[in-house]
Amino acid sequence: MKAKRVFILGTTGYIGGSLAVYLLERGYQVNSLVRKQTDVALVQQLGVHATAGILLENPDLPALFETADIIINVSDSDDPFMVAAILDALEGSGKTFIHTSGGGILGDKAEGQYAGEVVYTDIPENPLLERAGRVAIDKAVLAAAQRGIRSMVICPTLVYGKGLGLKKESDQIPTLIREAKKRNKAVMVGKGVTLTSNVHVMDLIALYELALEKGTAGSFYYAENGQTSFYAIAERINQVLGLDGEITSLSIQEAIRTWGPAMAHFGMGSNILASAEKARKELGWQPVHNNLLEEIGL
């Protein structure tokens, strides 16, 4: 049987690189486009065929995707020009396109002050202004199922665990660990009581494979397997680093100065609660990792 051919945007990143290695190990052919010529050799060391270039500067996108059965975007959740170009190039092709969103679309800007109660099972209808653009992109991808594209969206919540590609670490937990080392105390935004759903990177990339094999056009799938508070994360970081147990509470203004507004509000200070029941029922996804706190320090 001929190997399925996958084109991945984002193979130099944490999720994209892990996904590329995972699919290669399962017999897929993986191609990629990277921004820098210097990254080509690094990505090819993973076994991925890579070329350098800027997607929107390519004069013939249909030709770029011609040898792929499946196109997966893990490079940017927020670039409408890139996604529009991909959808236009794939229109009427019947090919699979999986776009990666992010749990920030559920953010409530709670500033660490209260625990959320709403658990989302589908794409939010009224996201905050700062994430409305991302949701609009997600909806356009889902609507592309009516344009002759087998289009889907996967929306990870907080991702953790050691990656398989060039970038081994995720963003949020390593960022908090670095800040704790700098201050000699773990940190949290506000009271740290905000809750975040989370998913291990190995479970997440298994979900991509199930979606490309079994997913229904126009489907939106959350990826999560458990939830925790940022206070509990800070406690665990203190424990792992052998610090004195005190936790520094950052005001939202301090958090913005430290990490920028997007990370402060949506990466560290919001309630991000989702249910992956749809992925479990429709795709048979069975995540096996469910303890982010134990993973910290491994």
Secondary structure, 3 states (H helix, E strand, C coil): CCCCEEEEECCCCHHHHHHHHHHHHCCCEEEEEECCHHHHHHHHCCCCEEEECCHHHCCCHHHHCCCCCEEEECCCCCCHHHHHHHHHHHCCCCCEEEEECCHHHHCCCCCCCCCCCCCECCCCCCCCHHHHHHHHHHHHHHHHHHHCCEEEEEEECEEECCCCCCCCCCCHHHHHHHHHHHHCCEEEECCCCCEEEEEEHHHHHHHHHHHHHHCCCCEEEEECCCEEEHHHHHHHHHHHHCCCCCEEEECHHHHHHHHCHHHHHHHHCCCECECCHHHHHHHCCCCCCCCHHHHCCC
